[in-house]
Amino acid sequence: MGPIRSIGLQLDSLSDDSPSGDFPMSLSTMRFPLALPNDSWQKRDVHTTTLYQFELCPFCHKVRAALEAKGIAFETVEVNPMTKKELPELDSNVRRKVPVLQIDGEFIADSTEILNHLETRDASLTPSGDAKAKSDMIEQWTDDDLAQVLPAVIYGTWRDAARAAKVVARTSNFGFVQNAVVRGGGSLIMHQVAKKISARRGGGKPKEMLAAEMDKFEDWLADQRFVCGDELSVGDIAAHGCLTCIRDFPAFADIMKRPRVAAWFARVQEVRDTNRVAN
């Protein structure tokens, strides 16, 4: 399989939480002890928190947002979407997808499972009562809807697909030849991925699909500081992390034209910036 075709498959199925049927809806073992390293990944201190990620994966940015908001120092390992050789050894019934977090002497797969684990250590993002139900609902919406629409948007035009291909080539630990091939032809397969996602979600135009999702979010946010009121929640972190994934693309500028959303985004970003621990 050529590098461009392989990247297209990975972009459509590398990250964890898709409800589309391309991925297992339930991972029977998402949390497991640290395995012995093999030759495909470097030995790392078991006490170091490490996020195995893919730069254009919204679910990875969701985890990054939580780690930063909680003030947890962490390292990142960029996973090559073709070989995934950087991923650690995982349980045999766990798909080799990002994000995977090494923390507390174990590996945890799936962004929602990771955030659940982080909340068991420090429930600073878990509101009480009805607010928790709303926060959980918004996190689920982020996984099932917002994160599914974003790739269609950022790969939807030839210019954006080319920009995405350059990001993948720059960050994915490719060799010289693979890097050149991806830069030269990656936009084609990424554009096809966008068309496939749009078709899977009813054939609408990507920008219109994103606008519809942001209309929902803006209704939930209303005039509040955060989605559940005055306190930051998992729902905020999930949505903010997901949107951070497209910060360098024109779609993000369109979202920031919504004053309430832009103000909310800045507030959450301030929390992340204030609490972020330098590695």
DRENVOZA-968692 format. One record per atom (N, C-alpha, C, CB): y, x, z; residue in three letters. Coordinates in steps of 0.02 Angstrom, whole numbers, plus 50000, padded with zeros to 5 digits. Glycine has a CB too. Example, Ala and Ser with C-alpha at 12.3 -4.5 7.8 and 13.67 -1.06 7.14 Angstrom:
// residues 2
497165066050390ALA 497755061550390ALA 498355066050390ALA 497765056550452ALA 498885064250354SER 499475068450357SER 500025064550394SER 499705070450286SER 
END
This chain:
// residues 279
499405004350000MET 500005000050000MET 500625004450000MET 500004995250061MET 501105003149956GLY 501715007149952GLY 502165006050011GLY 502075005749889GLY 502635010650024PRO 503065010150081PRO 503515004050081PRO 503475016150087PRO 503775002050023ILE 504224996250021ILE 503844989950037ILE 504574995649953ILE 503264989050007ARG 502864983050020ARG 502664982850094ARG 502244982949976ARG 502474988550121SER 502274988750191SER 502854986850236SER 502014995750209SER 503454989350221ILE 504034987650262ILE 504164980250259ILE 504654991650239ILE 504104977250200GLY 504214970050195GLY 503744966150240GLY 504124967850123GLY 503114968050241LEU 502634964650285LEU 502824965550357LEU 501934967250272LEU 503044971550376GLN 503204972750446GLN 503844969150466GLN 503284980350458GLN 504344968850422LEU 504954965150438LEU 504804957750449LEU 505464966050383LEU 504314955150414ASP 504144948150421ASP 503684946850480ASP 503824945750357ASP 503394952250507SER 502904950950560SER 502884956250615SER 502234950450531SER 503374960650618LEU 503344965950669LEU 503514963350738LEU 503814971450651LEU 504014958950743SER 504224956850809SER 503804951250835SER 504934954950809SER 503904949550899ASP 503374946450938ASP 503334938950939ASP 503424948751004ASP 503894935450936ASP 503894928650961ASP 503904923050909ASP 504474927851004ASP 503744924550848SER 503824919550795SER 503354913650804SER 503704922650728SER 503604907450797PRO 503184901550801PRO 502904899550733PRO 503574895850830PRO 502984903850683SER 502844901750615SER 502104901550598SER 503184906350567SER 501694904350641GLY 500984904650625GLY 500764911450601GLY 500814899550574GLY 501254915950588ASP 501084922750567ASP 500834926950626ASP 501674926050535ASP 500974924750686PHE 500814928750745PHE 500414924450793PHE 501444931450778PHE 500024927650839PRO 499654923750888PRO 500134920250936PRO 499174928250927PRO 500044913850947MET 500484910250992MET 500344911951065MET 500414902750982MET 499744914551080SER 499604916351148SER 499244922951149SER 499204910951184SER 499514927551188LEU 499194934051197LEU 498844933751264LEU 499704939951192LEU 498184933951264SER 497824932951326SER 497954938351377SER 497094932451313SER 498134944351354THR 498314949651401THR 498954952951375THR 497744954851409THR 499524950951402MET 500154953751381MET 500364959451427MET 500684948451377MET 500024960151484ARG 500214965151533ARG 499604969051551ARG 500544961851595ARG 499644975651550PHE 499054979651560PHE 499254986551585PHE 498634980151496PHE 498794989951623PRO 498964996551650PRO 499095001551594PRO 498414999051695PRO 499445006851613LEU 499575012151565LEU 498925015151541LEU 500025017451595LEU 498855015651475ALA 498265018851447ALA 498395026351438ALA 498075015651379ALA 497865030151430LEU 497955037251415LEU 498255037951346LEU 497285040951420LEU 498735042451338PRO 499045043351273PRO 498575046351222PRO 499665047651278PRO 498665044651158ASN 498295047951106ASN 498765052151064ASN 497915042751061ASN 498535054751009ASP 498945059350971ASP 499535056050935ASP 498525062850920ASP 499545049350933SER 500065045950894SER 500695044650933SER 499795039450868SER 500705046150997TRP 501335045251034TRP 501395050551087TRP 501375038151065TRP 502005052251105GLN 502125057651151GLN 501965055551223GLN 502845059951146GLN 501745060451262LYS 501635059051333LYS 502305057751366LYS 501265064951367LYS 502325052551407ARG 502945050851441ARG 502805049751515ARG 503265044551410ARG 503305051351555ASP 503255050351627ASP 503135042951640ASP 503885052951663ASP 502605041351679VAL 502455034351693VAL 502995030951733VAL 501785033751729VAL 503435034951763HIS 503975032051803HIS 504605030751760HIS 504155036651861HIS 504575032751697THR 505145031551652THR 505065024651619THR 505185037051598THR 505595020851620THR 505595014351585THR 505745015651511THR 506105009351616THR 505285013651468THR 505345015151397THR 505255008751357THR 504835020451375THR 505725007551312LEU 505685001751267LEU 505495004151198LEU 506354997851265LEU 504925001751173TYR 504705003051105TYR 504994997451062TYR 503915003451099TYR 505404999351013GLN 505804994350979GLN 505844995850904GLN 506494994151008GLN 506134990850869PHE 506314991450799PHE 507034989150793PHE 505824987150752PHE 507454993150762GLU 508174992050766GLU 508404985250743GLU 508524997250726GLU 508074982250693LEU 508284975850668LEU 507894969950698LEU 508224975750592LEU 507554971150753CYS 507164965850785CYS 507584962350838CYS 506514968850817CYS 507734955850831PRO 508134952350881PRO 507804952050949PRO 508294945350857PRO 507144951850951PHE 506784951551015PHE 506854958051054PHE 506044949851003PHE 506904963651018CYS 507014970051051CYS 507714970251081CYS 506914975851002CYS 508194967651045HIS 508884967351071HIS 508934962651131HIS 509374965251017HIS 508534957551132LYS 508494953151190LYS 508284956951253LYS 508014947351176LYS 507784961151246VAL 507544965251303VAL 508074970351322VAL 506884968751285VAL 508374973551273ARG 508914978351288ARG 509464975151328ARG 509194981351223ARG 509654969051309ALA 510194965551344ALA 510014964451417ALA 510344958851310ALA 509394962551430ALA 509174961351499ALA 509174967851540ALA 508474958251500ALA 508914973151511LEU 508894979551546LEU 509604981951563LEU 508534984851504LEU 510054981251516GLU 510744983451528GLU 511084979051580GLU 511144983451463GLU 511004972551574ALA 511334967951622ALA 511084969151693ALA 511204960751601ALA 510454971151700LYS 510164972351765LYS 510274979451791LYS 509424971051763LYS 510574983651750GLY 510714990451771GLY 510094994751776GLY 511064990351836GLY 509604993551732ILE 508984997451732ILE 509035002951679ILE 508364992851718ILE 508975009151701ALA 508985014751654ALA 508355014651612ALA 509055021551691ALA 508415015851548PHE 507835015751504PHE 507935020251444PHE 507675008651482PHE 507385022351416GLU 507385026051354GLU 507135021451299GLU 506955032451359GLU 507305023051237THR 507045019151181THR 506645023751135THR 507625015851142THR 506125020851106VAL 505735024151054VAL 505745019650993VAL 504995025551079VAL 506025022150939GLU 506055018250877GLU 505375018450843GLU 506615020950829GLU 505105012650829VAL 504435012150801VAL 504475011750724VAL 504075005950829VAL 504115016050691ASN 504065015950619ASN 503715009450598ASN 503695022250591ASN 504035005150559PRO 503724998650542PRO 503134999250495PRO 504234994250511PRO 503045005050464MET 502465006050421MET 501845008050460MET 502615011250368MET 501915013350500THR 501335016150535THR 501255013650606THR 501375023550534THR 501815011950638LYS 501825010050709LYS 501485015250753LYS 501475003250718LYS 501495021550730LYS 501145026850767LYS 501465028250834LYS 501135033150725LYS 502105026350842GLU 502435027750905GLU 502215023150961GLU 503175027150896GLU 501905017450944LEU 501685012850996LEU 501135015851038LEU 501455006150965LEU 501125014451102PRO 500585016951145PRO 499935013151131PRO 500775016351219PRO 499405015451161GLU 498775011751156GLU 498845005251194GLU 498185016051185GLU 498654999751161LEU 498714993151192LEU 498024990051198LEU 499184988651150LEU 497974984851238ASP 497344981251244ASP 497114978951174ASP 497414975251291ASP 496474978551164SER 496214976951098SER 496404970051074SER 495464977551099SER 496564965351120ASN 496744958551100ASN 497494957551096ASN 496434953551147ASN 497884962951098VAL 498604962551093VAL 498824965451025VAL 498954966351151VAL 499184961350987ARG 499424963650921ARG 499904969450930ARG 499754957850883ARG 499884974150885ARG 500324980050890ARG 501004978250861ARG 500004986150853ARG 501414975250902LYS 502074973050882LYS 502584975050934LYS 502094965450871LYS 503204975350915VAL 503744976650963VAL 504074969950981VAL 504264981650933VAL 504394969651039PRO 504494974951087PRO 503904975851135PRO 505114973751127PRO 503824982051158VAL 503364983651212VAL 503774987751263VAL 502724987651187VAL 503714985851326LEU 504084989351379LEU 503604992851426LEU 504534984551417LEU 503714999251436GLN 503355002951488GLN 503775002851551GLN 503205010351465GLN 503514999851604ILE 503894999251666ILE 503404997951724ILE 504424993551662ILE 503565000651781ASP 503164999351842ASP 502425001051832ASP 503224992051863ASP 502285006351794GLY 501605008551786GLY 501175004351740GLY 501285008851851GLY 501485000451697GLU 501094996351650GLU 501494995151587GLU 500904989651682GLU 501154992751535PHE 501484990651474PHE 501514983051473PHE 501114993451411PHE 502074980351450ILE 502144973151444ILE 502364971651373ILE 502654970251496ILE 502004967051340ALA 502164965051272ALA 502454958051272ALA 501544965351227ALA 502864956451222ASP 503184949951213ASP 503834949651253ASP 502714944251233ASP 504384948251220SER 505044948451252SER 505104943651310SER 505574947051201SER 504824937651304THR 504874932851358THR 504474935151419THR 504624925851335THR 503874937951407GLU 503484940651462GLU 503854946451495GLU 502804942951437GLU 504184950551455ILE 504564956151483ILE 505124953651528ILE 504844960551427ILE 505504948651504LEU 506054946051545LEU 505784942751608LEU 506474941151505LEU 505214939351602ASN 504914936351662ASN 504744941751713ASN 504274932351643ASN 504474947251689HIS 504304952651735HIS 504924955551768HIS 503924958251698HIS 505444956551729LEU 506064959251757LEU 506354954551810LEU 506584960451701LEU 506274948051800GLU 506524943351849GLU 506104943251913GLU 506534936351819GLU 505464945151909THR 505074945751970THR 505294951652012THR 504324946351954THR 505594956551981ARG 505854962352018ARG 506534960852048ARG 505904968451972ARG 506924956752012ASP 507614955452031ASP 507834949051996ASP 508094961452014ASP 507844943452032ALA 507964936952001ALA 508704935551990ALA 507664931352043ALA 509074940651970SER 509794939951963SER 510004935551905SER 510104946651956SER 509554934151858LEU 509724930251800LEU 509394923351800LEU 509534933951736LEU 509094921451857THR 508744915051862THR 509164910151903THR 508044916051893THR 509464905251871PRO 509844900251908PRO 509364895351942PRO 510324896451862PRO 509634891151984SER 509214886352021SER 509284879351992SER 509404886252096SER 508794875052010GLY 508824867951992GLY 508824866651918GLY 509434864952022GLY 509234861751898ASP 509274859851827ASP 509524865451783ASP 509724853751819ASP 509914869951812ALA 510184875551773ALA 509624880051749ALA 510684879551815ALA 509104880851788LYS 508544885051766LYS 508194881951706LYS 508044886051824LYS 508104875351708ALA 507794871951651ALA 508204872951587ALA 507704864451666ALA 508864872751594LYS 509304873651536LYS 509254880851511LYS 510024871851554LYS 509254885651558SER 509204892651539SER 508544893951502SER 509244897051601SER 507994891151528ASP 507344892051496ASP 507344888951426ASP 506784889051539ASP 507664883151420MET 507684879751356MET 508064883951304MET 508014872851364MET 508614886951325ILE 509014890951279ILE 508644897351260ILE 509694892651309ILE 508284900251307GLU 507874906051289GLU 507344904151237GLU 507534909151352GLU 507024898351247GLN 506514896051199GLN 506824894751131GLN 506164889851225GLN 507424891751131TRP 507774890551068TRP 507934897151033TRP 508424886551080TRP 508134902151072THR 508274908651043THR 507654911451007THR 508504913551097THR 507084910951040ASP 506464913551011ASP 506244909550950ASP 505904913451063ASP 506274902950956ASP 505974898550905ASP 506434897150846ASP 505784892050936ASP 507084897550857ASP 507554895450804ASP 508054900950785ASP 507924889350825ASP 508464903050833LEU 508984907850816LEU 508704914250789LEU 509414909250877LEU 508214917050823ALA 507924923450801ALA 507564922850734ALA 507454926150853ALA 507344916850717GLN 506994915850653GLN 507484915250595GLN 506564909650657GLN 508084912750609VAL 508584911850556VAL 508944918350539VAL 509094906550577VAL 509044922650589LEU 509454928550578LEU 509214933150521LEU 509494932450642LEU 508554934550517PRO 508344938850461PRO 508524935950392PRO 507604940050464PRO 508474929350386ALA 508644926250322ALA 509374927350306ALA 508484918750324ALA 509794927650358VAL 510504928650348VAL 510664935850330VAL 510894926550410VAL 510384940550368ILE 510574947550357ILE 510234950650296ILE 510414951650418ILE 509704947550271TYR 509404949950209TYR 509554945350150TYR 508644950550217TYR 509974940250162GLY 510054934850113GLY 510434936750051GLY 510394929250145GLY 510904941550055THR 511254943849996THR 511014950849979THR 512024943850007THR 511104952749917TRP 510874959349896TRP 511254964749934TRP 510974960349821TRP 511894963749946ARG 512284968849982ARG 512024969650054ARG 513034966949983ARG 511904963950088ASP 511654964350157ASP 510944967150160ASP 511684957550190ASP 510534965250111ALA 509854967950109ALA 509864975550099ALA 509454964550052ALA 510324977950058ALA 510394985150048ALA 510624988450113ALA 510884986749991ALA 511094985250148ARG 511324987950212ARG 510744988350262ARG 511904983650240ARG 510344983050264ALA 509774982950310ALA 509274988350293ALA 509434976150308ALA 509154989450228ALA 508684994650206ALA 508925001450230ALA 508604994550130ALA 509565002650227LYS 509835009050250LYS 509745009850325LYS 510575009750231LYS 509835004350363VAL 509725004650435VAL 509005006450450VAL 509914997850469VAL 508535003050415VAL 507825004450425VAL 507665011650408VAL 507384999650382VAL 507915014050352ALA 507775020950332ALA 508065025950382ALA 508065022350262ALA 508645024350410ARG 508975028950456ARG 508635029350524ARG 509695027050465ARG 508345023850546THR 508115023350616THR 507365023450624THR 508385017250647THR 506975023250571SER 506265021950578SER 505805027950572SER 506055016950528SER 506055033950583ASN 505635039950586ASN 505225041050522ASN 505175039550646ASN 505505039550465PHE 505165040650402PHE 505195048050382PHE 505465036350347PHE 504705050050343GLY 504755056550311GLY 505255056350254GLY 504075058750286GLY 505385062050224PHE 505905062550173PHE 505765057950114PHE 505965069750148PHE 505145058050089VAL 504975053950030VAL 505015046550047VAL 504275055750005VAL 504725044450104GLN 504745037450124GLN 505465035150133GLN 504345036350188GLN 505885039450163ASN 506585037750174ASN 506935036450108ASN 506945043350212ASN 506815040750059ALA 507135039949994ALA 506905033549959ALA 506995045949949ALA 506265032049964VAL 505995026049931VAL 506285019849963VAL 505235025849935VAL 506325019750029VAL 506585013850064VAL 507325012850047VAL 506495014550140VAL 507705018250048ARG 508415017650032ARG 508505015049960ARG 508765024450040ARG 508075017249916GLY 508145015349846GLY 507905008449829GLY 507795020249803GLY 507375006149862GLY 507074999749842GLY 506954994749898GLY 506455000949809GLY 507124996649959GLY 506984992250015GLY 507354985550012GLY 507154995650079GLY 507934985549981SER 508324979349979SER 507964973849941SER 508994980749946SER 507564975749892LEU 507204970749852LEU 506724966749896LEU 506824974049794LEU 506304970349933ILE 505814966849974ILE 506144963150032ILE 505284971650001ILE 506694965950059MET 507044962450113MET 507344955950089MET 507584966950142MET 507594956050028HIS 507874949849999HIS 507314944749991HIS 508224951249932HIS 506724946949972GLN 506154942349965GLN 505944939550033GLN 505574945849932GLN 505984943750085VAL 505834941350152VAL 506314935750172VAL 505884947150203VAL 506964936650156ALA 507454931450171ALA 507284924950136ALA 508154933750151ALA 507084925250073LYS 506914919250036LYS 506294915850066LYS 506784920949962LYS 505814919850089LYS 505214917150119LYS 505374913450184LYS 504704922550132LYS 505804916550224ILE 505994913350288ILE 506364906850275ILE 506434918150330ILE 506824906850227SER 507194900750211SER 506724895250189SER 507714902150156SER 506234896950147ALA 505754891950124ALA 505334889150181ALA 505294894950070ALA 505154893650227ARG 504744891550284ARG 505124886750330ARG 504524897750323ARG 505774887150329ARG 506184882850372ARG 506514877250333ARG 506714887050407ARG 506224875350277GLY 506454869450241GLY 506854870850180GLY 506844865350286GLY 506974877150163GLY 507314878750101GLY 508064878350103GLY 507084874250049GLY 508364877950163GLY 509084877650167GLY 509414884450154GLY 509294875150235GLY 510064884250146LYS 510434890450136LYS 510484894050204LYS 511134889150106LYS 510374900650206PRO 510364904250270PRO 511004903350312PRO 510274911550256PRO 511584903750280LYS 512204902950318LYS 512264896050349LYS 512814904450274LYS 512034891050312GLU 512064884250338GLU 511564883350396GLU 511914879150282GLU 510984886550390MET 510494886150444MET 510764889450507MET 509834889450423MET 511084895250499LEU 511374898650557LEU 511934894550587LEU 511624905550537LEU 512354891650545ALA 512904887550570ALA 512644881650611ALA 513344885050512ALA 512104878550588ALA 511814872950624ALA 511554875150693ALA 511234869850584ALA 511244880950696GLU 510994883550760GLU 511574885250807GLU 510554889750750GLU 512094888150780MET 512674889850822MET 513054883650845MET 513154894450784MET 513024878150805ASP 513314871850828ASP 512964869450892ASP 513264866450773ASP 512294870050892LYS 511914868250952LYS 512134872451012LYS 511154869050940LYS 512164878951001PHE 512334883451056PHE 513034881951082PHE 512294890751033PHE 513494880651037GLU 514184879251059GLU 514224872751099GLU 514664878950998GLU 513824867951081ASP 513794861751120ASP 513524863051190ASP 513354856551084ASP 513004867251196TRP 512724868851262TRP 513214872851303TRP 512064872751254TRP 513584877251271LEU 514074881451306LEU 514664877351330LEU 514304887151261LEU 514924873051286ALA 515514868951300ALA 516084873451324ALA 515354863451355ALA 516404871651379ASP 516974875551404ASP 516784879951463ASP 517544870951423ASP 516144881151472GLN 515914885151529GLN 515974892651515GLN 515194883351545GLN 515974896551568ARG 515984903851560ARG 515324906251530ARG 516114907251627ARG 514774903551554PHE 514114905151530PHE 513734898651517PHE 513734909751581PHE 513154899151487VAL 512814893051465VAL 512614888451522VAL 512214894851425VAL 512524891351582CYS 512334887251640CYS 512894886551691CYS 511724890151673CYS 513494888351672GLY 514054887751719GLY 514404894351730GLY 513814885051786GLY 514514896151793ASP 514914902151809ASP 514484908451815ASP 515284900951872ASP 513824907651815GLU 513394913451826GLU 512984914951763GLU 512944912351885GLU 512914921451751LEU 512514923651694LEU 511774921851705LEU 512584931251684LEU 511434919951650SER 510734917851655SER 510324921151600SER 510674910251651SER 509664920151605VAL 509214922651553VAL 509394919651485VAL 508484920951571VAL 509614913351485GLY 509814910251422GLY 510374913951388GLY 510014903051434GLY 510874916051428ASP 511424920051400ASP 511174926651371ASP 511954921451453ASP 510754929951410ILE 510494936551390ILE 510094936051326ILE 510074939651446ILE 509664931051322ALA 509244930251262ALA 509674929251200ALA 508764924351270ALA 510154924651204ALA 510584923251146ALA 511024929051129ALA 511004917051159ALA 511314932251179HIS 511774937851167HIS 511394943651136HIS 512104940051233HIS 510814945251163GLY 510424950751135GLY 510244949451063GLY 509804951951176GLY 510034943351049CYS 509844941450981CYS 510424942250933CYS 509594934150980CYS 511014939950952LEU 511594940550909LEU 511834947750900LEU 512164936350936LEU 511714951850951THR 511904958850946THR 511544962250888THR 511754962451011THR 510964959750871CYS 510564962550817CYS 510944962550750CYS 509914958750809CYS 511394957750741ILE 511744957150676ILE 512474959250681ILE 511684950050650ILE 512644963050732ARG 513344964650745ARG 513674968250686ARG 513394968850807ARG 513284972050648ASP 513574975850592ASP 513544972150526ASP 513204982450585ASP 513384965750528PHE 513314961850467PHE 513854956350464PHE 512614958650462PHE 514044954150404PRO 514574949150397PRO 514444942650435PRO 514674947550325PRO 513804940750443ALA 513654934550479ALA 513924934650550ALA 512904933350480ALA 513944940450580PHE 514204940950649PHE 514944939250650PHE 514074947950677PHE 515314941750601ALA 516034940150598ALA 516144932650591ALA 516364943950539ALA 515714929350554ASP 515774922050547ASP 515664918550614ASP 515264919450494ASP 515174920950652ILE 515034917950718ILE 515624919050764ILE 514404920950749ILE 515944924850760MET 516494926450805MET 517134922550787MET 516644933850803MET 517124918750733LYS 517694914350718LYS 517694908150761LYS 517674912350644LYS 517154907150799ARG 517114901650846ARG 517404904050913ARG 516374899050855ARG 518004901850932PRO 518344904750991PRO 517924904451055PRO 518994901051003PRO 517594898851069ARG 517214898451131ARG 516624903151130ARG 516974891351143ARG 516294903751073VAL 515724908251068VAL 515964915551073VAL 515344907151002VAL 516524917051041ALA 516784923951043ALA 516974925851115ALA 517394924650997ALA 517284921251151ALA 517474922751221ALA 516844923651264ALA 517914917151249ALA 516344919351253TRP 515714920051290TRP 515384926651274TRP 515234914251273TRP 515364928551211PHE 515044934751191PHE 515374940651225PHE 515064935651114PHE 516044940651228ALA 516414946051260ALA 516264946351335ALA 517164945251249ALA 516194940551367ARG 516044940551439ARG 515354943551453ARG 516074933451466ARG 514854941551413VAL 514184944351423VAL 514184951751408VAL 513664940651379VAL 514534953751355GLN 514564960851338GLN 514884964951394GLN 514964961851273GLN 515384962151426GLU 515704965651482GLU 515204966951538GLU 516304961551508GLU 514784961951553VAL 514274962851604VAL 513794968451584VAL 513884956251617VAL 513574968351522ARG 513114973551498ARG 513434980451502ARG 512904972051426ARG 514064980951479ASP 514414987451480ASP 514524989951551ASP 515074986851443ASP 514694985351596THR 514834987351665THR 514194989651701THR 515144981451704THR 513644986351688ASN 513024987851725ASN 512584992951691ASN 512624981551734ASN 512724994551628ARG 512304999151591ARG 512265005951626ARG 512555000051520ARG 511665008551632VAL 511555015051664VAL 511435020151609VAL 510945014751713VAL 511825025551611ALA 511735030851561ALA 511065034251570ALA 512315035951566ALA 510725035551515ASN 510075038851518ASN 510165046351528ASN 509665037451454ASN 
END
